[in-house]
């Protein structure tokens, strides 16, 4: 394989470098990130990586013995590097492999995590309460409608709640609500079944377009091959406050919801 200086946290990005390879050493430079790194993580040594899976923002590395659970927090990143590469500031953990590569966790804020479980990782307390993945059949209009019935908060922050559905971040929530014509300020319980079905369709469409475009580049996000994501060039509302709505020409408005920026069109979103 060609040298890959850095990859994003995704199953597609790191799996080819890990699958089928045996862990030869685990180097823990910082024993406590968001939570203490359990000493049992050393049980990875001598085990081949059998499967790499993503669940929400958690990356699961399945071995023949147990599963390592990785989370990047707010500022973490993973890199695939040659074994022996000198560690830099905030390089907290290396998982070395028999192919001469290592998986390195860098996290300036130390809000990330590296945990270990011998049980089904999906039943781990951090993962068990997560909602469905947005691009699966489990996320559908009827599901959203039923979950909305007793939810009196605004639909936009609720759509970003991982207990409802995982992976719908701020940018994608803005874009999905605009595409579906739903005002982000509306109470979740006021949405009809038809509106919920429309919103689910648009969430899936927005995410699928973003995946095809390689993600949304804002500051330092890059694709696994090092190129930037281009979905930012297709954004209809996010980052365009004060500019003309692409549908009606009315100036887009901005507000804060749950500490996050919301941009919407007062005329097109009801």
Secondary structure, DSSP 8 states (H G I E B T S, - for coil): ----S---SSHHHHHHHHTT-BEEEEEES-SBSSSB--GGGGGGTT-BEEEEEEETTEEEEEESS-EEEEE-TTT-EEEEEETT----TTEEEEEEETTSEEEEEE-SS---EEEEESS-GGGSTTTTT--EETTSTTS-HHHHHHHHTT--SBHHHHHT-TTTEES--HHHHHHHHHHHT--TTSBGGG--HHHHHHHHHHHHHHHHHHHHHT-B-SSS-B-TTS-B-BGGGG-SSTT-TTSB-TTT--B-EEEEETTEEEEE-TTT--
